[in-house]
């Protein structure tokens, strides 16, 4: 039985923290699908096609990782592709509380899908897409934080 995980997010932009998490998770799963959520009601930092291509380029040397976009519930995507796991990263307590609530809801609507939470490496714990977008808005160089 293949262990397939979906790693959902907006990845706007994908950070080096996301990539570090994928490196860890690739040891646990046979296949990981990086799933970029499409939210047409939200103004994006990067166009979805650019986000997807950047992620594809970043994981080029990782054959067990695929990249897709989706516009449904994450649990529905999991069912559609045969994934039994949702992969999420935790940087701090507030992430944990937020992710626990989502995992609880997902468990109610799809008890066959388990959420796996991995902790960020300490040096990556402060890096977030939100932080990167904020730095970019003030003209700071963000190249060392994104893929």
N, C-alpha and C positions, 0 to 999 in steps of 0.2 A: 504494500500500500504506500503510495506516494504521500509525503507530507508537504502539502501545498499551502502557502500563506499568502495573504493579500496584505500589502503595506499601503494603506490608503492615506491620502492627504492632498492638499492643494499644491504642495511643493512649489510655492511661489515666492522665492525660488527654492530649489533643493539646496540644502546646505551641506557642508562637510560633516556636520553632525548626523544628518540623514544617511550619508554614505558610510560613515563609521558604524552606524546601527545595522545597515545592510551587510557589512562585512562580518559582524558578529552573528547575525541571523542566518547567514549562508551556511554556517556550520551546523545549524539546527534543522534546516528544512531542505527538502529535495528541490523545491522550486519556490521562488518568491516572485509575485507579480506586484510591481510598483504600480499602483492604481491612482491616476491623477483625476481627482474629482472635478467635474465640470459644473461651475456655478455661474450661469449666465447673468444672474442678478448682482454679481459682485465685480467691482472693478479690479482687474488684475494688474500686477506689477509687470509680469512677462506674459506674452500670448501663450496659449496652451500648446501650440505646435512647437514653440521655442523651448518651453519647459520639457516637453516630451523628448525632443532631440537632445537637449543638454543631458538629460538623465540617461538616455540610450548611450551617449558618448561616454558618460561617467562609469557605466557598468559594462562597457564593452568586453573587459577581461573577466567577466563573471558570468559564465554560461548558464547558471541556474536562475538567472534573474531576467524577467521580461518586464516590459513597460506597456501600459495601456491607459486609456482614458475611460471614464464611465460617468453615467448620469442617473444612477439608481441608488437604492440603499446598498451599503457595503455588503450586508448579509446576502442580498440578492445576487450581487456580483459573485460572491463566494460560491453560492449554489450553482450559478451559471457556469463557472469554470472548474467546479469540483474541489474548491479549497476548503479545508477544515479549520483553518486558523486565520485570525486577523492579527497582524503584527503592529505594535505601537511602541513608541519610545517615551521614556519618562526622564525628565531633567530634574524635577523638584517635586515638592509636596503638592503644589497646585496642579501640576500635570497629572499626578497620581489621582487626585480626587476627581478631576475632569474625566480621565480615562476610565476610572472605575465606574462612573455613572454610565458612560457610553457602553462599556462592557456589560453592565447589568441589563440595560435595555436590549442590547444585541442578544444576550442569553435568553431573554423573554421571547423575542420574536424568532430566534433561530438557535434552539438549545444544542444543535449538533455542531455549532461553530464555536471554537474556543478562542478567546483573546489572549495573546501572549504579550506581556509587557517586558521590555528590556530597558535597563537603566543606561543612560548616557555615560560615557567616560567623563570623569571630572573636568577634563580640559575642554570638553564639548558642551558642558551643561549650560553655559550662558549663550550659546549660539542658537538663534531661532530665525525663522524666516521673517518674523515681525521685526526683530532687531536689525536684520540686514536691510529690510525695506526702509526703516527709520534712518539708518546711516546713509543709505543711498539718497534719501530725500534731502539730506543736508550736504550732499556732494562728496561724501567720504568714499574712499576706495573700498569696495566690498569683495574684490576678486579673491582674496585669501579665504573667504568664508563660504563661497558658493561653488557649485560644480558647473 
